Amino acid sequence: MNATASPTIGTYQEKSLHAALKSWYAAPGDKAEHAVDGFVADLVRADEVIEIQTRNFAALKRKLAALLPRHRVRLVHPVPSRKWIVRLDRDGATVLSRRRSPKRGTVLDVFDELVSIPHLVAHPRFALEVLLVEVEETRQQDGRGSWRRRGWSIHDQTLIGVERQHLFHGPADFAALLPATLREPFTSSQLAARFGVRRSQAQKIAYCLRHMGAIELVGKRGNAYLYARRDQAPTPREIDRSATA
């Protein structure tokens, strides 16, 4: 958001999950919706700018490029590790059902968004924090949703609690996610097998790790690229913490 935009409108347009995470994350002394170098930051803590982004990292490219030369920036991204789905009737009020989604998100899901800005991970002033959260997703039977949801629209997401935090300060922290049993050199298919994810997701992980400098391309095996770690990486910082919104 540009600093010239109306703060009232900016607050009104926030989805519930973003607003709840900003409230949960804020500490005494933080400045909320604070103007920094022509932009409005979610939070400013001492000399650090904190941006909470639920999706679409690509939308932050210009903002991050402008802030990083002069400020430390922490990008906070929630991944639903548990999700409850509430279905509303067309009136938007009558609850038709509530169930828990079988899908469980993991820290690896951040790579779906990180593909837009993997090069920023190597910047000395950049940090990325992944929050594994429990959310309630409200869907409405309005016929305007995607065909995958058979016309059900996602109305909102609300925060139930934050289960765990993963803080990454650079390429070495991301490289530490690679399984110790992964032999080198490895392909994206081997990476997919070790992580237990689809090959398409493993390709995103390999792309991000390569462009942030955590792994390097060392050759090919047939049509498959071969990768290897660049350096021995430390264990990523992990904080167990439970809280409710």
Wavefront OBJ file of the C-alpha trace (Angstrom):
o trace
v 0.000 0.000 0.000
v 1.313 3.461 -0.874
v 1.587 5.984 1.922
v -0.769 8.365 0.142
v -3.659 5.871 0.348
v -6.341 6.356 2.963
v -5.477 4.435 6.161
v -9.195 3.959 6.810
v -9.755 2.308 3.436
v -6.613 0.188 3.853
v -7.839 -1.153 7.186
v -11.352 -1.787 5.876
v -10.073 -3.847 2.934
v -7.988 -6.170 5.099
v -9.161 -9.752 5.312
v -9.740 -11.148 8.791
v -6.701 -13.467 8.747
v -4.286 -10.653 7.901
v -5.773 -8.336 10.518
v -5.759 -11.046 13.209
v -2.142 -11.998 12.497
v -1.066 -8.377 12.673
v -2.755 -8.053 16.058
v -1.249 -11.366 17.273
v 2.238 -10.453 16.070
v 2.315 -6.895 17.375
v 4.457 -6.206 20.442
v 4.430 -3.209 22.809
v 6.088 -0.258 21.133
v 5.379 -1.421 17.562
v 3.996 1.152 15.143
v 1.105 -0.185 13.039
v 0.288 1.057 9.525
v 3.369 3.272 9.678
v 4.708 5.253 6.703
v 8.217 4.182 5.639
v 9.944 5.569 2.528
v 6.690 6.209 0.680
v 5.019 2.939 1.677
v 2.787 1.876 4.566
v 4.290 -0.934 6.649
v 2.110 -3.357 8.595
v 4.368 -3.001 11.631
v 7.602 -1.194 12.433
v 9.605 -2.569 15.359
v 12.676 -0.480 16.203
v 14.627 -0.499 12.929
v 12.768 -3.491 11.429
v 9.861 -3.359 8.986
v 7.427 -6.280 9.362
v 5.148 -7.202 6.476
v 2.443 -9.851 6.863
v 1.534 -11.400 3.512
v -1.024 -14.187 3.305
v -0.399 -14.776 -0.417
v 0.992 -13.269 -3.636
v 4.598 -12.397 -2.771
v 4.919 -10.991 -6.302
v 2.814 -7.997 -5.233
v 5.559 -7.036 -2.756
v 8.467 -6.954 -5.206
v 8.565 -3.171 -5.647
v 8.001 -2.490 -1.960
v 10.720 -4.884 -0.797
v 13.196 -3.603 -3.382
v 12.636 -0.052 -2.114
v 12.872 -0.873 1.608
v 15.767 -3.344 1.805
v 18.578 -0.920 0.914
v 17.863 1.064 4.101
v 15.831 -1.185 6.432
v 15.740 -4.669 7.879
v 12.605 -6.352 6.580
v 10.823 -9.407 7.968
v 8.210 -11.007 5.740
v 5.679 -13.049 7.729
v 3.660 -15.683 5.888
v 0.951 -17.951 7.357
v 0.505 -21.556 6.179
v -2.673 -23.341 7.357
v -1.537 -26.550 9.015
v -5.127 -27.194 10.057
v -8.215 -25.790 8.403
v -11.883 -25.894 9.301
v -14.302 -25.305 6.417
v -17.622 -23.644 7.195
v -20.247 -23.571 4.450
v -22.835 -20.809 4.418
v -26.098 -20.675 2.516
v -26.719 -18.032 -0.136
v -27.931 -15.636 2.564
v -24.362 -15.484 3.919
v -25.512 -16.246 7.472
v -27.038 -19.727 7.696
v -24.392 -22.361 8.484
v -24.894 -25.491 6.409
v -21.903 -27.496 7.641
v -18.538 -27.355 9.407
v -15.788 -29.908 8.791
v -12.024 -30.206 9.092
v -10.108 -30.271 5.829
v -7.941 -33.399 5.377
v -5.197 -31.253 3.846
v -2.362 -30.367 6.231
v -0.059 -27.542 5.257
v 3.680 -27.626 6.035
v 6.541 -25.163 5.981
v 7.357 -26.408 2.456
v 4.212 -24.679 1.174
v 6.002 -21.329 1.445
v 7.926 -22.212 -1.718
v 4.703 -21.827 -3.730
v 4.955 -18.104 -2.992
v 8.721 -17.791 -2.663
v 9.205 -18.564 -6.373
v 8.441 -14.863 -6.984
v 11.315 -13.520 -4.863
v 13.909 -16.266 -4.144
v 16.844 -13.914 -4.825
v 15.853 -11.716 -1.864
v 16.591 -14.519 0.625
v 20.325 -13.833 0.219
v 19.916 -10.153 1.086
v 21.533 -9.498 4.501
v 18.585 -7.351 5.670
v 15.854 -9.834 4.660
v 14.224 -12.477 6.857
v 11.228 -14.726 6.239
v 9.059 -16.123 9.001
v 6.575 -18.903 8.303
v 3.691 -19.305 10.744
v 1.895 -22.646 10.825
v -1.646 -21.698 11.773
v -5.070 -23.151 12.398
v -7.779 -21.290 10.501
v -11.477 -21.348 9.834
v -12.397 -20.780 6.189
v -15.898 -19.565 5.415
v -17.353 -20.465 2.029
v -20.593 -19.182 0.556
v -22.879 -20.900 -1.928
v -23.139 -17.980 -4.348
v -22.230 -19.704 -7.631
v -19.255 -17.398 -8.212
v -16.460 -19.631 -6.900
v -14.031 -21.709 -8.944
v -15.112 -24.872 -10.716
v -12.868 -26.846 -8.353
v -15.092 -25.752 -5.457
v -18.233 -26.227 -7.592
v -19.182 -22.573 -7.389
v -18.518 -22.093 -3.678
v -16.667 -18.817 -2.994
v -14.152 -18.324 -0.208
v -15.766 -15.571 1.844
v -13.115 -15.150 4.550
v -10.479 -16.853 6.703
v -10.240 -16.303 10.442
v -7.377 -17.195 12.743
v -7.942 -19.842 15.421
v -4.349 -20.079 16.617
v -0.653 -20.035 15.754
v 0.919 -23.460 16.239
v 4.543 -22.961 15.250
v 6.984 -20.419 13.865
v 9.907 -21.011 11.499
v 12.365 -18.146 11.061
v 14.753 -18.090 8.090
v 17.573 -15.548 7.907
v 19.326 -16.697 4.750
v 20.011 -19.480 2.221
v 21.702 -21.722 4.811
v 18.523 -21.849 6.894
v 16.509 -22.954 3.866
v 19.150 -25.504 2.841
v 18.738 -27.068 6.291
v 15.265 -28.208 5.223
v 16.848 -30.711 2.836
v 16.583 -34.237 4.276
v 19.835 -35.608 5.673
v 19.167 -38.826 3.744
v 19.123 -36.979 0.397
v 22.187 -38.178 -1.511
v 24.034 -35.842 -3.870
v 23.750 -35.060 -6.641
v 19.960 -35.226 -6.676
v 17.125 -34.512 -9.104
v 13.798 -32.813 -8.433
v 12.149 -36.257 -8.623
v 14.431 -37.538 -5.862
v 13.704 -34.398 -3.856
v 9.966 -35.021 -4.295
v 10.332 -38.601 -3.063
v 12.298 -37.583 0.053
v 9.885 -34.775 0.941
v 6.776 -36.754 0.019
v 5.457 -34.012 -2.275
v 4.462 -33.732 -5.925
v 7.276 -33.306 -8.435
v 5.845 -29.911 -9.432
v 6.286 -28.680 -5.858
v 9.784 -30.175 -5.659
v 10.677 -28.258 -8.822
v 9.591 -25.023 -7.135
v 11.691 -25.899 -4.082
v 14.740 -26.632 -6.246
v 14.214 -23.421 -8.229
v 14.052 -21.315 -5.056
v 17.025 -22.998 -3.396
v 19.107 -22.562 -6.527
v 18.256 -18.899 -7.063
v 18.881 -18.001 -3.421
v 22.260 -19.762 -3.575
v 21.535 -22.706 -1.246
v 22.106 -25.354 -3.921
v 23.813 -25.321 -7.303
v 23.301 -26.957 -10.660
v 26.072 -29.531 -11.174
v 25.006 -31.379 -14.307
v 22.308 -33.443 -15.994
v 21.183 -37.058 -15.951
v 19.281 -37.581 -19.150
v 16.752 -34.734 -19.202
v 16.877 -34.204 -15.420
v 18.984 -31.503 -13.796
v 21.330 -32.523 -10.994
v 21.751 -30.391 -7.869
v 24.079 -30.344 -4.869
v 24.261 -28.399 -1.627
v 26.660 -25.469 -1.585
v 27.479 -25.430 2.145
v 26.658 -27.292 5.309
v 23.600 -25.577 6.746
v 22.528 -25.073 10.368
v 19.210 -26.253 11.732
v 16.480 -23.718 10.878
v 15.233 -21.645 13.786
v 12.007 -23.034 15.104
v 9.816 -21.706 17.878
v 7.005 -23.785 19.358
v 4.260 -21.496 20.482
v 0.525 -21.878 20.864
v -1.828 -18.941 20.932
v -5.381 -18.045 20.093
v -6.532 -15.110 18.091
l 1 2 3 4 5 6 7 8 9 10 11 12 13 14 15 16 17 18 19 20 21 22 23 24 25 26 27 28 29 30 31 32 33 34 35 36 37 38 39 40 41 42 43 44 45 46 47 48 49 50 51 52 53 54 55 56 57 58 59 60 61 62 63 64 65 66 67 68 69 70 71 72 73 74 75 76 77 78 79 80 81 82 83 84 85 86 87 88 89 90 91 92 93 94 95 96 97 98 99 100 101 102 103 104 105 106 107 108 109 110 111 112 113 114 115 116 117 118 119 120 121 122 123 124 125 126 127 128 129 130 131 132 133 134 135 136 137 138 139 140 141 142 143 144 145 146 147 148 149 150 151 152 153 154 155 156 157 158 159 160 161 162 163 164 165 166 167 168 169 170 171 172 173 174 175 176 177 178 179 180 181 182 183 184 185 186 187 188 189 190 191 192 193 194 195 196 197 198 199 200 201 202 203 204 205 206 207 208 209 210 211 212 213 214 215 216 217 218 219 220 221 222 223 224 225 226 227 228 229 230 231 232 233 234 235 236 237 238 239 240 241 242 243 244 245
